[in-house]
Amino acid sequence: MTIYAFIFARGGSKGLKNKNLKKINGKPLIFYSINIAKKIKQIKKVYVSTDNKNIEKIALKYGAEIIKRPKKLSQDKSAELLAWKHAVKIVLKKDKKFS
């Protein structure tokens, strides 16, 4: 069984602008999600789905792989399910099979 973690981090957060980039104890918020996923032994890869170049850079720095999310799936009213479908489709093309 191959298990991957998916983290969805769009750049256009309205409540707290750039929340995934905000630092907590010297690390950006997205670091903590990636770090927790990487500590779980069963998870083979961590993917971050994002439309934001800065989130992408930070996610790569901390060992995640990137799924470039289209802007149409990154709007306030975009259905989360569509972002999931997009991410799974991309990973299936790349890795063929996972749990």
C-alpha positions in Angstrom: 0.0 0.0 0.0 1.3 3.4 -1.0 0.0 6.3 1.0 0.5 10.0 0.2 -0.4 13.2 2.1 -2.2 16.0 0.3 -2.0 19.6 1.7 -4.1 22.3 0.0 -2.7 25.8 0.4 -4.0 28.4 -1.9 -2.5 31.9 -1.9 -5.7 33.9 -1.8 -6.8 33.5 1.9 -9.1 36.3 2.8 -9.5 36.0 6.6 -5.7 36.3 7.2 -3.8 37.4 4.1 -1.0 35.0 3.2 -1.7 32.8 6.2 0.3 29.9 4.9 3.3 32.1 4.8 2.9 33.7 8.2 5.6 32.7 10.6 5.0 31.0 13.9 8.0 30.4 16.1 10.2 31.3 13.1 8.6 28.9 10.6 5.9 29.5 8.0 2.5 27.9 8.8 2.7 25.5 5.9 5.9 24.0 7.4 4.0 22.5 10.3 1.5 20.6 8.0 4.4 19.3 5.9 6.5 18.4 8.9 3.7 16.4 10.6 3.0 14.5 7.4 6.7 13.7 7.0 6.9 12.3 10.5 4.2 9.6 9.7 6.2 6.6 8.6 3.4 5.2 6.4 3.3 8.4 4.3 5.6 8.0 1.3 5.2 11.4 -0.3 3.8 14.8 0.7 2.1 16.8 -2.0 1.1 20.5 -1.7 -1.5 21.8 -4.1 -1.1 25.5 -4.5 -1.5 28.4 -6.9 1.1 30.5 -5.2 4.8 30.7 -6.1 5.9 31.6 -2.6 4.0 28.7 -1.0 5.5 26.5 -3.7 9.1 27.5 -2.9 8.6 27.0 0.9 6.9 23.6 0.4 9.8 22.5 -1.8 12.3 23.7 0.8 10.7 21.5 3.4 10.5 18.4 1.2 7.0 18.4 -0.3 6.2 17.8 -3.9 4.1 20.4 -5.8 0.9 20.2 -7.6 0.3 23.4 -9.5 -3.3 24.2 -8.9 -5.1 26.3 -11.6 -6.5 29.7 -10.6 -10.0 28.5 -11.4 -9.7 26.0 -8.6 -8.2 28.5 -6.2 -11.0 31.0 -5.8 -13.0 31.7 -2.7 -16.0 29.9 -4.1 -14.1 27.0 -5.8 -15.4 23.6 -4.7 -12.7 21.8 -2.6 -13.8 18.5 -4.2 -12.6 19.9 -7.6 -9.2 20.7 -6.1 -9.0 17.1 -4.8 -10.0 15.6 -8.1 -7.3 17.8 -9.8 -4.6 16.7 -7.4 -5.5 13.0 -7.6 -5.5 13.2 -11.4 -2.0 14.8 -11.5 -0.6 12.2 -9.0 -2.1 9.3 -10.9 -0.4 10.5 -14.1 2.9 10.7 -12.3 2.9 7.8 -9.9 0.2 5.6 -11.5 -1.1 4.1 -8.3 -1.5 4.9 -4.6 -3.8 4.3 -1.7 
